[in-house]
């Protein structure tokens, strides 16, 4: 069991978010093997025919658009400029960030057995704190900290500054993961952080470069994560074929092999279909789960589970249809999985723990790897791989196969996070290199350097430049924000 340790203290760092300096303490909290849901779940395996797991992804970027260029949340900017674009939705967005703190207690008080997974970016949580929105944060704190609601709500970790992993500099991947963990602990405490075991990648973006994927999974495991949510089209079977239909509805074992031939794996839950927000807004996963039943993993019979995630605030369906359609489902299935058999809502860690407690061996999960990797391993013997051989194979494939790329895959594969964004990516990579060149030797000599104000501020700008929004919205205001953040970060590091 983990010794009780005090949570980080917001008051220690003026106007900077508390995202570094407590690495050893965070590491001690998150690395444990205690069951999370198993001691409290009211679901019984024999009563479940199929399950569905729904997650809500919430994010607002940090932008240099406040008074005198101060760092503020884009949500605050929306409130301050209501007449521009869709900014009139600011109040609805704020309600969306808060409302699960009302919906879940109401359903529980009515005898229902709801489930929801929540993924909030570090930028968003910091922005809510900056804005003084204690009403929203207190609602979220109820879901994170009140034991009465812990069986129903699962918080998922993510990258602090909503960076897409395939184009994030490898040394920064773990820093984003740790920064989110520290800020979550800052707001909700170490006990809440201890329960965060699933990871939700921004844009569902999975790297397929062998070395990036390997370091990503390695970082996740070192940070205490047990499983990862992945988009179905971002993975393939080891022979390059797509996943079998039934494999999408049970945990998979995601395997990564780097250019030195080293392998690592982590459990993955497969998010089916694309980024259509209506899937969660209209509770489609529940209706899809009705068409699935039990299947075999090894010698254990287990219920299938439909996993989905959607933006929790974005678009008319999430603003208007989700609150209408979310609640009736739980009244309809009241009692399923407890005192009668049927389809149930279930959270990711809860599902995996129930399966493994019934004797499922993770080595028996269907095996997958990142998409297009089989083409590399067809050319390079994995057992005798070298960085030079893998690099050569990648370059040859780029020349001969127009469909081959190492940009990773996400839920928006019609949109590149790399092509056409050299004016953001080059400064982003340059700032990261400068940051690590300056601070890595200092941190190696003295880990407490991460508590210094100069490190904290440079670290913040390094992460902020990597926010995906500065490439999602095309050239213009958003790329200008990125250049300004880079300019400030460069001045700090120099």
C-alpha positions as CSV (number, residue, x, y, z in Angstrom):
1,X,0.0,0.0,0.0
2,X,1.1,3.6,-0.6
3,X,2.2,5.7,2.3
4,X,0.1,8.8,2.8
5,X,1.9,11.8,1.3
6,X,0.7,15.5,1.2
7,X,-0.6,16.7,-2.2
8,X,1.3,19.5,-4.0
9,X,0.3,23.0,-3.0
10,X,-1.1,25.5,-5.5
11,X,0.1,28.4,-3.5
12,X,3.8,27.6,-4.1
13,X,4.0,28.8,-7.6
14,X,2.6,32.3,-8.3
15,X,0.9,32.3,-11.7
16,X,2.5,29.1,-13.0
17,X,0.6,25.8,-13.1
18,X,2.0,23.2,-10.7
19,X,3.2,20.7,-13.4
20,X,6.7,19.8,-12.3
21,X,8.9,19.5,-9.2
22,X,7.2,16.6,-7.6
23,X,8.3,13.8,-9.9
24,X,9.5,11.4,-7.2
25,X,6.4,11.8,-5.1
26,X,4.1,11.3,-8.1
27,X,6.0,8.3,-9.2
28,X,5.6,6.7,-5.7
29,X,1.8,7.3,-5.8
30,X,1.1,6.0,-9.3
31,X,3.3,2.9,-9.4
32,X,1.2,0.3,-7.5
33,X,-0.7,-2.9,-8.3
34,X,-3.8,-2.3,-6.1
35,X,-7.1,-3.1,-7.7
36,X,-9.1,0.1,-8.4
37,X,-12.7,-0.9,-9.1
38,X,-12.7,-4.6,-8.1
39,X,-13.3,-4.0,-4.3
40,X,-16.2,-1.6,-5.1
41,X,-17.9,-2.8,-8.3
42,X,-21.5,-4.0,-8.0
43,X,-21.3,-5.8,-11.4
44,X,-21.1,-9.6,-11.5
45,X,-19.4,-11.2,-14.5
46,X,-22.0,-14.0,-14.8
47,X,-24.8,-11.5,-15.0
48,X,-23.2,-9.4,-17.9
49,X,-24.1,-10.4,-21.5
50,X,-22.2,-7.4,-22.9
51,X,-20.9,-4.0,-21.8
52,X,-20.3,-0.5,-23.1
53,X,-17.7,2.0,-22.0
54,X,-18.2,5.7,-22.8
55,X,-15.7,8.4,-22.4
56,X,-15.9,12.2,-22.7
57,X,-12.9,14.2,-23.9
58,X,-12.7,17.8,-22.7
59,X,-10.1,20.4,-23.8
60,X,-9.5,24.1,-24.2
61,X,-6.0,25.3,-25.2
62,X,-4.0,27.9,-23.4
63,X,-3.3,30.9,-25.6
64,X,-1.3,34.2,-25.3
65,X,-4.4,36.3,-25.7
66,X,-5.1,37.9,-22.3
67,X,-4.3,41.4,-21.1
68,X,-0.8,42.4,-22.4
69,X,-0.5,38.9,-24.0
70,X,-1.1,37.0,-20.7
71,X,-1.6,33.2,-20.9
72,X,-5.3,32.5,-20.6
73,X,-7.7,29.7,-21.5
74,X,-9.4,29.8,-24.8
75,X,-12.6,29.4,-22.8
76,X,-11.9,32.8,-21.1
77,X,-11.2,34.3,-24.5
78,X,-14.6,33.0,-25.7
79,X,-16.4,34.6,-22.8
80,X,-14.6,37.9,-23.5
81,X,-15.4,38.0,-27.2
82,X,-18.9,36.6,-27.4
83,X,-19.7,38.2,-30.7
84,X,-16.9,36.3,-32.7
85,X,-17.5,33.0,-34.4
86,X,-19.0,30.4,-32.1
87,X,-17.9,32.2,-28.9
88,X,-21.5,32.6,-27.9
89,X,-21.3,28.9,-26.9
90,X,-18.9,29.7,-24.1
91,X,-21.5,29.4,-21.3
92,X,-22.8,26.1,-22.7
93,X,-19.2,24.8,-22.9
94,X,-18.7,25.7,-19.3
95,X,-21.8,23.8,-18.4
96,X,-20.7,20.8,-20.3
97,X,-17.4,20.7,-18.3
98,X,-19.4,20.7,-15.1
99,X,-22.6,18.8,-15.7
100,X,-21.4,15.2,-15.1
101,X,-21.0,16.4,-11.5
102,X,-24.8,16.8,-11.4
103,X,-25.9,13.9,-13.7
104,X,-24.0,11.1,-11.9
105,X,-25.2,12.0,-8.3
106,X,-28.8,12.4,-9.6
107,X,-28.8,9.0,-11.3
108,X,-27.2,7.3,-8.3
109,X,-29.8,8.8,-6.0
110,X,-32.5,7.3,-8.3
111,X,-31.1,3.8,-7.9
112,X,-29.4,3.7,-11.3
113,X,-25.9,2.3,-12.0
114,X,-24.3,4.7,-14.4
115,X,-20.8,4.7,-15.8
116,X,-18.7,7.4,-17.4
117,X,-15.0,7.9,-18.2
118,X,-13.6,11.5,-18.1
119,X,-10.6,12.8,-20.0
120,X,-9.8,16.5,-19.2
121,X,-6.6,18.1,-20.6
122,X,-4.3,19.8,-18.2
123,X,-4.8,23.0,-20.2
124,X,-8.5,22.9,-19.5
125,X,-8.1,22.2,-15.8
126,X,-5.6,25.0,-15.4
127,X,-7.8,27.3,-17.4
128,X,-10.8,26.6,-15.1
129,X,-8.5,27.4,-12.1
130,X,-7.2,30.6,-13.7
131,X,-10.8,31.7,-14.3
132,X,-11.8,31.1,-10.7
133,X,-14.5,28.6,-11.8
134,X,-14.7,26.9,-8.5
135,X,-18.3,25.9,-9.3
136,X,-17.0,23.6,-12.1
137,X,-13.9,22.4,-10.2
138,X,-16.0,21.5,-7.1
139,X,-18.4,19.5,-9.3
140,X,-15.4,17.6,-10.8
141,X,-13.9,17.2,-7.3
142,X,-17.1,15.5,-6.2
143,X,-16.6,12.9,-9.0
144,X,-12.9,12.5,-8.3
145,X,-12.9,12.5,-4.5
146,X,-16.2,11.4,-3.1
147,X,-16.2,7.6,-2.4
148,X,-19.9,7.5,-3.1
149,X,-19.3,8.2,-6.8
150,X,-16.0,6.4,-7.3
151,X,-17.6,3.2,-8.5
152,X,-19.3,5.1,-11.3
153,X,-16.7,7.5,-12.7
154,X,-13.3,6.7,-14.1
155,X,-10.8,9.5,-14.7
156,X,-8.4,8.9,-17.6
157,X,-4.9,10.4,-17.9
158,X,-3.7,12.3,-21.0
159,X,-1.0,14.6,-22.2
160,X,-1.0,17.8,-20.1
161,X,-1.0,20.2,-23.1
162,X,-3.0,18.1,-25.6
163,X,0.0,17.2,-27.7
164,X,-0.4,14.6,-30.4
165,X,2.1,11.9,-29.6
166,X,3.5,11.0,-33.1
167,X,4.9,14.5,-33.7
168,X,5.8,15.2,-30.0
169,X,9.6,15.2,-29.4
170,X,10.3,11.8,-27.8
171,X,12.0,13.4,-24.6
172,X,8.8,15.4,-24.0
173,X,6.3,12.5,-24.2
174,X,6.9,11.4,-20.6
175,X,7.0,15.0,-19.4
176,X,3.5,15.7,-20.7
177,X,2.3,12.5,-19.0
178,X,3.9,13.4,-15.7
179,X,2.8,17.0,-15.9
180,X,-0.9,16.0,-16.2
181,X,-0.5,13.6,-13.2
182,X,1.0,16.3,-11.0
183,X,-1.7,18.9,-11.9
184,X,-4.5,16.4,-11.4
185,X,-3.0,15.6,-8.0
186,X,-2.8,19.3,-7.3
187,X,-6.5,19.8,-7.9
188,X,-7.9,16.5,-6.6
189,X,-5.2,14.9,-4.4
190,X,-3.0,11.9,-4.5
191,X,-5.8,9.4,-3.6
192,X,-7.7,10.4,-6.7
193,X,-4.5,10.2,-8.9
194,X,-3.8,6.7,-7.5
195,X,-7.0,5.5,-9.2
196,X,-6.1,6.8,-12.7
197,X,-5.0,3.8,-14.6
198,X,-6.3,4.3,-18.2
199,X,-4.8,6.7,-20.7
200,X,-6.6,8.7,-23.4
201,X,-4.3,10.1,-26.1
202,X,-5.2,13.5,-27.6
203,X,-7.0,13.1,-31.0
204,X,-6.7,9.3,-30.4
205,X,-3.4,9.7,-32.1
206,X,-1.1,6.6,-32.0
207,X,2.5,6.8,-33.3
208,X,3.6,4.1,-35.7
209,X,7.3,5.0,-35.8
210,X,8.8,2.0,-34.0
211,X,11.0,4.1,-31.7
212,X,8.3,6.7,-30.8
213,X,5.7,4.0,-30.1
214,X,8.1,2.0,-27.9
215,X,9.1,5.1,-25.9
216,X,5.4,6.1,-25.6
217,X,4.4,2.7,-24.1
218,X,7.5,2.6,-21.9
219,X,6.6,6.1,-20.5
220,X,3.0,5.1,-19.9
221,X,4.1,2.0,-18.0
222,X,6.7,3.9,-16.0
223,X,4.0,6.4,-15.1
224,X,1.8,3.6,-13.7
225,X,-0.8,3.2,-16.6
226,X,-2.3,-0.2,-17.2
227,X,-4.1,0.4,-20.4
228,X,-4.5,2.7,-23.4
229,X,-7.5,3.7,-25.6
230,X,-6.8,3.3,-29.3
231,X,-8.7,4.0,-32.5
232,X,-9.4,0.8,-34.4
233,X,-7.9,2.0,-37.7
234,X,-4.6,3.0,-35.9
235,X,-3.7,-0.7,-35.3
236,X,-3.3,-3.9,-37.3
237,X,-2.7,-7.5,-36.6
238,X,1.0,-8.6,-36.7
239,X,0.6,-9.9,-40.3
240,X,-0.7,-6.4,-41.4
241,X,-4.4,-7.4,-41.6
242,X,-7.1,-5.4,-39.9
243,X,-8.6,-6.5,-36.6
244,X,-11.2,-9.2,-36.7
245,X,-14.6,-7.8,-35.8
246,X,-14.9,-9.7,-32.5
247,X,-11.4,-8.6,-31.4
248,X,-12.5,-4.9,-31.3
249,X,-14.8,-5.8,-28.4
250,X,-12.3,-7.3,-26.0
251,X,-9.0,-6.0,-24.6
252,X,-6.1,-6.3,-27.0
253,X,-2.3,-6.5,-26.3
254,X,-0.6,-3.6,-28.1
255,X,3.0,-4.6,-28.9
256,X,5.8,-2.2,-29.8
257,X,9.2,-3.2,-31.1
258,X,11.8,-0.5,-31.5
259,X,14.7,-0.2,-34.0
260,X,17.0,-2.1,-31.7
261,X,14.6,-5.1,-31.6
262,X,13.4,-4.5,-28.0
263,X,9.7,-5.1,-27.3
264,X,7.2,-3.8,-24.9
265,X,3.4,-4.2,-24.6
266,X,0.4,-2.7,-22.9
267,X,-3.3,-3.5,-22.8
268,X,-5.4,-1.6,-25.3
269,X,-9.2,-1.0,-25.5
270,X,-10.3,-0.5,-29.0
271,X,-12.4,2.6,-29.8
272,X,-14.5,1.6,-32.8
273,X,-15.5,3.8,-35.8
274,X,-14.4,7.4,-36.4
275,X,-14.8,10.7,-34.6
276,X,-18.6,11.0,-35.0
277,X,-19.7,12.7,-31.7
278,X,-23.2,11.4,-32.2
279,X,-22.0,7.9,-31.2
280,X,-21.7,9.0,-27.6
281,X,-24.2,11.8,-27.6
282,X,-27.0,9.4,-28.7
283,X,-25.6,6.5,-26.5
284,X,-25.0,4.4,-29.6
285,X,-22.5,2.2,-27.7
286,X,-25.4,0.9,-25.5
287,X,-27.5,0.0,-28.6
288,X,-24.5,-1.6,-30.3
289,X,-23.7,-3.7,-27.2
290,X,-27.2,-5.2,-27.4
291,X,-26.0,-7.0,-30.6
292,X,-23.0,-8.5,-28.9
293,X,-22.7,-11.3,-26.4
294,X,-20.0,-13.4,-24.7
295,X,-16.8,-14.7,-26.3
296,X,-13.8,-16.7,-25.4
297,X,-10.4,-15.4,-24.2
298,X,-8.2,-18.4,-23.5
299,X,-10.4,-20.7,-21.5
300,X,-12.6,-18.0,-20.0
301,X,-15.9,-16.8,-21.3
302,X,-16.2,-13.0,-21.1
303,X,-18.7,-10.4,-22.1
304,X,-17.9,-8.2,-25.1
305,X,-17.5,-4.5,-24.5
306,X,-18.1,-1.6,-26.9
307,X,-15.7,1.3,-26.2
308,X,-16.3,4.9,-27.4
309,X,-15.0,8.4,-26.7
310,X,-16.2,11.8,-28.0
311,X,-15.7,15.5,-27.4
312,X,-17.8,16.2,-24.4
313,X,-18.7,19.8,-25.2
314,X,-18.3,20.2,-29.0
315,X,-21.1,20.5,-31.4
316,X,-24.9,20.6,-31.1
317,X,-25.3,16.9,-30.4
318,X,-23.1,17.1,-27.3
319,X,-24.6,20.4,-26.1
320,X,-28.2,19.3,-26.6
321,X,-28.7,15.6,-27.4
322,X,-26.3,14.1,-24.9
323,X,-28.1,15.4,-21.7
324,X,-31.4,14.2,-23.3
325,X,-30.1,10.7,-24.2
326,X,-27.6,9.9,-21.5
327,X,-29.9,9.6,-18.5
328,X,-32.8,7.5,-19.8
329,X,-30.4,4.6,-20.7
330,X,-29.5,4.1,-17.0
331,X,-33.1,3.9,-16.0
332,X,-33.7,1.4,-18.8
333,X,-30.9,-1.0,-17.7
334,X,-31.3,-0.5,-13.9
335,X,-30.4,-3.8,-12.2
336,X,-28.6,-5.3,-15.2
337,X,-25.4,-7.0,-14.1
338,X,-26.4,-6.9,-10.5
339,X,-29.6,-8.9,-9.9
340,X,-30.5,-9.7,-13.5
341,X,-28.5,-10.4,-16.7
342,X,-28.1,-8.1,-19.6
343,X,-26.2,-5.2,-21.1
344,X,-24.4,-2.9,-18.6
345,X,-22.3,0.2,-18.6
346,X,-18.8,-0.5,-17.4
347,X,-15.6,1.6,-17.2
348,X,-12.3,0.5,-18.8
349,X,-10.3,-0.4,-15.7
350,X,-13.4,-2.0,-14.1
351,X,-13.9,-4.2,-17.2
352,X,-10.2,-5.3,-17.4
353,X,-10.1,-6.0,-13.6
354,X,-13.3,-8.1,-13.7
355,X,-11.9,-10.2,-16.6
356,X,-8.5,-10.7,-15.1
357,X,-10.0,-11.6,-11.7
358,X,-12.0,-14.3,-13.5
359,X,-8.7,-15.8,-14.7
360,X,-8.2,-14.1,-18.1
361,X,-4.4,-14.0,-18.9
362,X,-3.4,-10.7,-20.6
363,X,-1.1,-12.8,-22.8
364,X,-4.2,-14.4,-24.3
365,X,-5.6,-11.0,-25.5
366,X,-5.6,-10.6,-29.3
367,X,-2.3,-9.0,-30.3
368,X,-2.0,-5.9,-32.4
369,X,0.7,-3.3,-33.4
370,X,0.6,0.2,-34.9
371,X,-0.7,0.4,-38.4
372,X,1.8,-0.1,-41.3
373,X,4.5,-1.5,-39.0
374,X,4.3,-4.9,-40.7
375,X,5.8,-3.4,-43.8
376,X,8.9,-2.5,-41.9
377,X,9.3,-5.9,-40.3
378,X,8.8,-7.5,-43.6
379,X,12.0,-5.8,-44.7
380,X,13.9,-6.0,-41.4
381,X,14.3,-9.1,-39.3
382,X,12.9,-8.0,-35.9
383,X,15.3,-10.3,-34.1
384,X,18.4,-8.6,-35.6
385,X,17.0,-5.1,-36.1
386,X,19.4,-2.1,-36.0
387,X,18.5,1.6,-36.1
388,X,20.3,1.9,-39.5
389,X,18.3,-1.0,-41.0
390,X,15.0,0.3,-39.8
391,X,15.8,3.8,-41.0
392,X,16.7,2.5,-44.4
393,X,13.5,0.4,-44.7
394,X,11.4,3.4,-43.8
395,X,13.1,5.6,-46.4
396,X,12.7,2.8,-49.1
397,X,9.0,2.4,-48.2
398,X,8.4,6.1,-48.5
399,X,9.9,6.1,-52.0
400,X,8.1,3.0,-53.3
401,X,4.7,3.0,-51.4
402,X,2.6,6.1,-51.6
403,X,0.3,4.9,-48.8
404,X,3.2,4.4,-46.4
405,X,4.0,7.1,-43.8
406,X,5.3,7.4,-40.2
407,X,2.9,10.2,-39.2
408,X,0.8,7.8,-37.0
409,X,-3.0,7.5,-37.2
410,X,-5.8,9.2,-35.4
411,X,-9.6,9.6,-35.4
412,X,-9.2,12.3,-38.0
413,X,-7.1,10.6,-40.7
414,X,-8.3,13.1,-43.3
415,X,-6.2,15.7,-41.5
416,X,-2.4,15.8,-41.2
417,X,-0.8,17.1,-38.1
418,X,2.5,17.3,-40.0
419,X,2.1,18.3,-43.6
420,X,2.0,22.1,-44.1
421,X,2.9,22.9,-40.5
422,X,6.7,23.2,-40.9
423,X,6.4,26.8,-39.5
424,X,5.1,25.3,-36.2
425,X,6.9,22.0,-36.1
426,X,10.4,23.4,-36.7
427,X,10.3,25.9,-33.9
428,X,8.5,23.4,-31.7
429,X,11.3,20.8,-32.2
430,X,14.0,23.6,-31.8
431,X,12.6,24.8,-28.5
432,X,12.4,21.2,-27.2
433,X,16.0,20.6,-28.2
434,X,17.2,23.9,-26.5
435,X,15.2,23.1,-23.4
436,X,16.7,19.7,-23.0
437,X,20.2,20.8,-23.9
438,X,20.1,23.4,-21.1
439,X,18.2,21.5,-18.4
440,X,18.8,17.8,-18.7
441,X,22.4,17.9,-17.4
442,X,21.3,20.1,-14.5
443,X,18.4,17.8,-13.6
444,X,20.7,14.8,-13.8
445,X,23.0,16.4,-11.3
446,X,20.2,17.7,-9.0
447,X,16.6,16.5,-9.5
448,X,15.3,19.5,-7.4
449,X,16.1,21.8,-10.4
450,X,12.6,21.0,-11.6
451,X,11.3,23.1,-8.6
452,X,13.1,26.2,-9.8
453,X,11.0,29.0,-11.2
454,X,13.2,29.4,-14.3
455,X,12.8,25.6,-15.1
456,X,9.0,25.7,-14.4
457,X,8.4,28.6,-16.8
458,X,10.6,27.3,-19.6
459,X,9.0,23.9,-19.1
460,X,5.5,25.4,-19.4
461,X,6.3,27.1,-22.7
462,X,7.9,24.0,-24.1
463,X,4.7,22.0,-23.5
464,X,2.4,24.8,-24.6
465,X,4.0,25.1,-28.1
466,X,3.2,21.4,-28.6
467,X,-0.6,21.8,-28.2
468,X,-2.3,20.2,-31.2
469,X,-4.8,23.1,-31.7
470,X,-2.0,25.2,-33.2
471,X,-2.0,22.8,-36.1
472,X,-5.7,21.7,-36.2
473,X,-7.2,25.1,-37.2
474,X,-4.9,25.8,-40.1
475,X,-2.6,28.8,-40.8
476,X,-3.5,32.2,-39.3
477,X,-4.3,33.2,-35.7
478,X,-3.6,29.7,-34.3
479,X,-0.1,29.4,-35.9
480,X,0.6,33.0,-34.8
481,X,-0.2,31.9,-31.2
482,X,2.3,29.1,-31.6
483,X,5.0,31.4,-32.9
484,X,4.5,33.8,-29.9
485,X,4.7,31.0,-27.4
486,X,7.9,29.8,-29.1
487,X,9.4,33.3,-29.0
488,X,8.8,33.5,-25.2
489,X,10.1,30.0,-24.6
490,X,13.2,30.7,-26.6
491,X,13.9,33.9,-24.7
492,X,13.5,32.0,-21.4
493,X,15.8,29.1,-22.4
494,X,18.5,31.5,-23.8
